[in-house]
Amino acid sequence: MKLYQRELSILLIGILAVIAGLLIGNTKVALAISFLIAVAGILKKELGLLFLLVFIPVRPFLITVNPGFKILGDMIIFFLLVRTLFDYRKDWKKLFSFHSFEWCFFAFAAIGVISALLTGVTLQAIIFQLRAYFLFYIVFYVVKRMELSMSKIRLLSITTFCVAILLSLQGIIEKISNKTMLMPQEWQEWVLSPTNRIRVYGLLKGPNELSLYLVIAFIVTLLLLKQIQGKVKYLVYIGLTLMATTIMLTYSRGTLLTLIVFLILYILVKRQWRPLVPIGLILLISFGLFTAVNQAANQYYDYYLAEDSGDMEKSEKGKKVEEKEEVKRFKNAFSEETIGQSSTSGRIYYVKKAIEVFKDHPLIGTGFATFGGAATLSYYSPIYDDYEIETSFYSDNQYILILVETGILGVLSILMTSYFLLMIIVKQRKEFYWPLLVYFFTAVIVGGTVYNILENDTFMLYFFLLLGIAFQKCKWKLEQ
């Protein structure tokens, strides 16, 4: 760590500058701070990666408090790309060497853009959607052309651990305080259903996003743990317990599903149970802490309502509703009532709409920014009136989104992308980071059924970062 005191000092200065920008609240100040941080990244690319690992997971919080920080991540990545182009300015061959999975990904993008233009989507909306899909691909493009030593990778892992601990503590406090502490005032005033009210949203502004991030951080920390000796290990175990507790507090069924499939695959391939024993103990302790946090939340709930309204009966009634919702969240996931609601206004309804649109546009779909993606929340979709789709619609299913927007050809492109990525993972079986690669692939395949996973900034940042490390670590010769 002494080798990187300068980097850590600059990282700390950058963090303090962002905190100052949040306190000042001036948009222009935030823009200036974002520019200076991005400049630090262009001077030393490792610093840019560290800043991304710190600020991308809390981006929703940053832009809520000060919208000037909206460009922070994009600017860092853009400057990293500029630095990479400059470094290889005399070797253009390497700049334009791409792996097979990249060519398939580019084909997917080309299909989506061409189809969108034919449908009449605005150029701004298309660029917005391309940004959602390709911003963090640039991280992969940069990292696979870097020389990252094991000590630098360890520094990235330690940064992830520290950020995850802070987010876990914030999540626990959020739960205990009934979303009245360590959250922007705007978030505290959310009107949530009883089912969602019990869930921890964190600084990522979403329970599913928070749980996915913490699972990634949990696995990264387990890999880091193998290189740690002495009493520091106990601190790491405490951190893992906090992460696991907060993951439970998100009540994320999608994340639970990805973990179940991942563990099954891991056991089938590795045929080893012993490495899972310490994890089982961590989960057992975490469940105890999870129960204690819920009890503390109930006590706070009683005190808060009694202090606010003097109505203890109302407090007791509210507590019972929350306890009931905690059980229902998982128990009724496949109940007749849940399926019925999903058929009329939920996920099943979305799938029916997707099939309806796909039948009319089977070959190349309706194009990017037309069906419940990131862009349609900000830009009007030309097809919504024709199919009686509400403007607030979000698909929450990567598969139907790809099917509708890019048709059969787009689906084939993504299938080929997945195939080549799978081949990469198979060839990495002996590498220390292999379990994390497998989880990423599992989360994309399984999580895609319940999330627009390719639009999840934090998840895709880590996915492409690890993929870039895998390429440069093994010194693969990229295909011409």
BELMODA-V92904 format. One record per backbone hydrogen bond with DSSP energy under -0.5 kcal/mol. NH is the residue of the N-H (numbers start at 1). CO is the residue of the C=O. If there is no record, write none. Layout:
# BELMODA-V92904
nh-><NH/NH>
co-><CO/CO>
This chain:
# BELMODA-V92904
nh-><4/5/8/9/10/11/12/13/14/15/16/17/18/19/20/21/22/23/24/25/30/31/32/33/34/35/36/37/38/39/40/41/42/43/44/47/48/49/50/51/52/53/54/55/56/58/59/61/62/63/64/65/66/69/70/71/72/75/76/77/78/79/80/81/82/83/84/85/86/87/88/89/91/94/95/96/97/98/98/102/103/104/105/106/107/108/109/110/111/112/113/114/115/116/117/118/119/120/121/126/127/128/129/130/131/132/133/134/135/138/140/141/142/143/144/145/146/148/149/153/154/155/156/157/158/159/160/161/162/163/164/165/166/167/168/169/170/171/172/173/174/175/176/177/178/179/187/188/189/190/192/197/198/199/200/204/205/206/210/211/212/213/214/215/216/217/218/219/220/221/222/223/224/225/226/226/227/228/232/233/234/235/236/237/238/239/240/241/242/243/244/245/246/247/248/249/250/250/251/252/253/256/257/258/259/260/261/262/263/264/265/266/267/268/269/270/271/271/276/277/277/278/279/280/281/282/283/284/285/286/287/288/289/290/291/292/293/294/295/296/297/298/299/300/301/302/303/304/305/306/307/308/309/310/310/311/312/315/316/317/318/319/320/321/322/323/324/325/326/327/328/329/330/331/332/333/335/339/340/341/342/343/344/345/346/346/349/350/351/352/353/354/355/356/357/358/359/360/360/361/365/366/367/368/370/377/377/378/379/384/387/388/388/389/393/395/398/398/399/401/402/403/404/405/406/407/408/409/410/411/412/413/414/415/416/417/418/419/420/421/422/423/424/425/426/427/428/428/429/431/434/436/437/438/439/440/441/442/443/444/445/446/447/447/448/449/450/451/453/455/456/457/460/461/462/463/464/465/466/467/468/469/470/471/472/473/474/475/476/478>
co-><1/2/4/5/6/7/8/9/10/11/12/13/14/15/16/17/18/19/20/21/26/27/28/29/30/31/32/33/34/35/36/37/38/39/40/44/44/45/46/47/48/49/50/51/52/55/56/203/58/59/60/61/62/66/67/68/69/71/72/73/74/75/76/77/78/79/80/81/82/83/84/86/88/91/91/92/94/96/479/99/99/100/101/102/103/104/105/106/107/108/109/110/111/112/113/114/115/116/116/122/123/124/125/126/127/128/129/130/131/134/136/137/138/139/140/142/143/146/147/149/150/151/152/153/154/155/156/157/158/159/160/161/162/163/164/165/166/167/168/169/170/171/172/173/175/174/184/184/185/187/190/193/194/196/249/201/202/201/206/207/208/209/210/211/212/213/214/215/216/217/218/219/220/221/222/223/224/225/229/230/231/231/232/233/234/235/236/237/238/239/240/241/242/243/244/245/246/247/248/247/251/252/253/254/255/256/257/258/259/260/261/262/263/264/265/266/266/267/273/273/274/274/275/276/277/278/279/280/281/282/283/284/285/286/287/288/289/290/291/292/293/294/295/296/297/298/299/300/301/302/303/304/305/305/306/305/310/311/312/313/314/315/316/317/318/319/320/321/322/323/324/325/327/327/328/330/332/335/336/337/338/339/340/341/341/342/342/346/347/348/349/350/351/352/353/354/355/356/357/357/361/404/405/112/367/373/374/375/375/381/383/384/385/384/390/372/448/451/448/397/398/399/400/401/402/403/362/363/406/407/408/409/410/411/412/413/414/415/416/417/418/419/420/421/422/423/424/425/426/428/431/433/433/434/435/436/437/438/439/440/441/442/442/443/444/446/447/447/451/452/453/455/456/457/458/459/460/461/462/463/464/465/466/467/468/469/470/471/471/476>
